């Protein structure tokens, strides 16, 4: 009897130790609302990408841990996989699919995820880097740049597949973030570029001409933060950006970015684009006001100008209501002014 009790106690202790050394978390968010955009009917839509993710760590000893993260994205109105601009469903783990190691040396990961450039600049965008057309993150903040032009039409433009990431430890507020991807083509249609329809510069299925890479540096010191980033994609477009933010009071955050894009390798005209965005967040009780203004200037084209205002009202730490209004002018694909309004609810779990 004593032997059986001892065995049960030992098994319980081992199970407790294993549980303490391994951590797995289920997380995500659900965002749904009513959206109205110029020339479009009122529809059920979203303000930010809806995600369901799994992430975890395993302690390996001597300060070393293994880690993983899988993140899928879906549409709130239908429950289907996230739909791209082309109307087609995206890959299963569209958001992220990475595994790696972390220790005193920093963090090393392999798989699919945001590039350091996009991940860094998102912290300096007044609408929290959500991918709404009413915000600045997907266009003006990055000067219209795409990290993966050789992926199928409709794919997210701010992530790499088949890549390796390294994030340094934070030292006195400074951190270095880098990534490099393979030359694999992931199914893009032909890119005419400097060629012709009969002989495109990048034919369908063509391998990249170079290994894409991205690097960013950040500095955080109390109420102030700075960033600088540079990235080159698979067709040798190059983008760099600087940004800063400051909290003059606990309630107020001011921020701004400047970005420069060079597409000389794939364009005969309109090769250079510069953009800037300034913004602010102001918290009053359970509410937060969001405001931003920016311009994008491509050589030889009309300037794109955008003004966006938003308001969030927190019902709890995980749930808030929102209302946004945005006015954008000078978009080449949509002459005139584009007005967008949305109202909805966002829940994080």
N, C-alpha and C positions, 0 to 999 in steps of 0.2 A: 504493500500500500504506500509506504513512504517513498519507494523507488518510483512509483507511478506519479505521485504528487511532485517529486523532484523533476521528472521528465516534463510534465506539463508546465512547471514553472520556468524551466530552461527554454522550452519552445516559445512561451509567452514573451520572455525577455528577448529572444532572438527576433521575434516578429516585431516587437517594439523598436528594437535597434534598426531593423531594416526600414520600418516606417519612418523613423526619424531621419534616415539618411537619404530618402527619396521623396520628392515633392512633385505632384502633378496638379495643375490647375486648369479648370474649364472657365473660359471667359468669353466675353463678346458684348454686343450691343444690338439694339433694335431701334431703328429710326424710321418713322413714317409720318407723312403729312400730306397736305394739299398744296399743289404747285401750279402756278399760272405763269406762262411765259409768252412774250409777244408772238403773235401768229400761231399760237398753239392753244388747244382747249385746256380747261381745268382738268387736272389728273391727280390720281393718288401717286405720290412719289416719295422721295427721300431727300434729306439734307446732307447726310453723310453715308459712307459705305456701311452696310450691315454685315457684321462679322460673327463668326463662331470659331473659337480657337482653343487649342490645347497646348500648354507649355509646361515644362518640368525640368527639374535638375536632379542629379544623383551625385552625392558626395563620394569622391574617390579616394580621399585622404591626402594629407600633406598640402592642404589648401587648393587641391584640384577638384573640379566638378565637371561632369558631363551635362549638357543641356540640349533641349530640343524645343521647336515651336512649329505647329501646324495651324494654318488659319484659312478657313474657307469664307467666301462672301456670297450673299444671297439677296434676292429681291423681297422686300417686305410685303408687297401687295399680292404676290403669287406664290411665294415660298420657293421659287425656282433658283437655280444658280445665277449668280450675277450676270446681267446682260450688258454687253459692250455697246459702243456707239453704232456698230454695224448690225445690231439686232440679234446677234448670236450669243449663246451662253459661253461663259468663260470656263477655264480649267477648274478642277475640283478645289485645289488649294491655291487659289488665285492670289490670296493675300500674302502668304508666307509658307515656306517649307524649308526649315534649316535645322541642322544638327551641328554640335561643336563642343569645344572645351573652353573652360574659363579658369584662370588662376592669377597668380601674381604678375604674370606676363601680359595679362589683358584677356581678350576674348577672341577666339577664332571659330568661324562658322562656315559651313558649306551648304549650298542649295539655292533657294530663291528668296528674294526679299527686296526691300527698298534700297536704292543706291545711297551711299553716304551723302551725296549732294542733295537728293530729295529729302532724306531723313533729317538732315541738318537745317535746311532752309524752312522746313515746315514749322519750326519753333518760333519763327519770326513773322508769321502770317497772322493777321488779326482774327481770322475765322478758324483758328485751331488746326489748320491744314486739312479741313474736311473738303471732300471733293465735290462740293456743290458749285454749280455755275455762278452762284451769287458771291462766291469767295474768289480769292486770287491765286490759290495754290497750284492749280493745274494749268494756268496760262500766264498771267502777268508776272507772278513771282519768279517763274523760270524762263521768262521771255519766249514762251511757246516751244521750249525744247522737249524732245523725246529721247529717253534713254535707250529705247529698244526699237528702232525703226525697222529692223528686220524680223520682227514678230508679226503675226497675222493682224490684219486690220481689225480694230476693236479691242486689242489687248491694252492693258494698262501701260501708260507711258513712263512710269516712274520706278519700275522694278526690273531686276535682272534674274534670269534663270541661269543655271550652270555657272555659278560664280562662287568666289571665296571672299570672305570678309574678315578684316582684322580691326579691332578696336583696342586702343592702348588703355592702360589704367589712367585714371584722372590724377594729375600731379599739379598741385597748387592751382586748381581750377581749369587747367588745360587738358584737352584730350584730342587725340588724332584718330581719325576713322578712315579706313581704306577698303577698297574692293577691286577685284579684277575678274572679268568674265571670259569665257571661252569664245572662239570665233563661230560657234555653231549657229546655223540659220534655223529659226523656229517656225518657218512657214509663211514668210511674207510674200506679198505679190511683188512684181517687178517695180523697182525704183528707177525712173527714167533719168533723173539727175542731170548730168552733163551729156548724156547720150541722146538717143532718140527712141521713139516707140518701137522701131524695128531692132534697135541695138541699145537697150537700156544700160545705164551704168552698172546697175545691180539687177541681174536677171532673177526671176523667181527661183528660189532655192539656192541662190548664190551664197557662199560662205562670206562672212565679214572680212573686210580688208585688214582689220587690225583687232587686237584684243581690247575691248572696252575697259576703261579703268576710271575710278572715281576716288577723290580724296577730299577730306574736309577737316578743318580744325575748329574747335570751339573753346571758349573761355567763359566761365561762369564765376562771378564773384559778388555774392550778395544780391543787391538789386540790379546789377548790370550784367549783360551777356553780349558776347561778340561771336561772329562766325565768319569763315572764309572757306570757299569750296571751289573745286575745279573738276570737270569731268569731260571725257571724250567717249563718244559712242562708237558703234560698230561701223558707221559710214564716215567716221572722222569729223563729225560735227563737234565743236568745242564750246563749252559754256563755263563761265566763272561767275561767282557771286560773293558779295560781302553783305553782312547784316549786323544790326545792333538792336538791343532792347534795353529799357531801363524802367524801374518802378520808382518814380519820385515819391510816391506814397503807397501804402499797402493796397489801396483801392484802385490805383491807376497804373496801367502799363502802356508805355509808348514803344513803337517798334518801326523799323524800316529796312528795306533791302534795295540793292542795286545789282542788276544782272546783265551780262553781256554774252551774246550768242554769235558764233561764227560758223556759217554753213557754206563757206567758200568751196569746199570739196564737192558738194552736190548741187550747187546752184550757179547759174550764169549771172542772175540778177537778184536783187534783194537778199544779199548774202549776210548782212550784218543787222542784228537786232539788239537794242538795249531797252531795258525796262526798269522801272522803280515803283515801289509800293511803300506807302506810309500808313500806319494804322494805330489804333488805340483800343484798349479795353478798360471799362470803368465799372466797378462793382458798387452797387448800392443795396444793402441788405441782401435779400435772396435773389436780386436781379443783377444782370450784367449787360451793359451796353457795348456793342461792337461797331467799329467804324473803320473804313479804309478807303483810300483813293490811290489810283495808280495809272501809269501810262506805259504803253509799249510802242516803240518806234522802230520800224523796219525800213531800211533804206529804200526809198522810192515808193513807199506805200503810205496811206493815210495813218495817222496815229490812232491807236486804240486807247480809249479813255474809259475808266470804270470807277463808279462811286457805289459803295455798298454800305448798308446800315443793317444792324441786327439787334435783337434783344432776346435774352435767355432768362427764364424765371425758374429757379430751382424749387421743386416740390420736395426733394430730399437730396441726399448726397449722390444718388444714382439716377435720378429722374428730373428732367427739366422740360419746360415748354419753350418753344422758340418762334420768332417771327423775323423774317428777313425781307429786305427790298433792295434791288440792285438795278443800276442803269449802266449799260455798256454801249459804247458808240465806236464805229470804225472797224468792225470785224469784217474782213474781206468776203467771207462766205455768206454774210448776212448784212447787206447794206442797210443803213439807217440805224435806228436805236433799238437795242434789245432791253426790254424791261422784264424783270423776274420778281415774283413774289412767292413766298412759301410760309406756311404755318404748320406746326406739327409738334410731336413729342419724341423725346430721345430718352431711352433707358439703357443703362449699362449694368451688366451682371458679371 
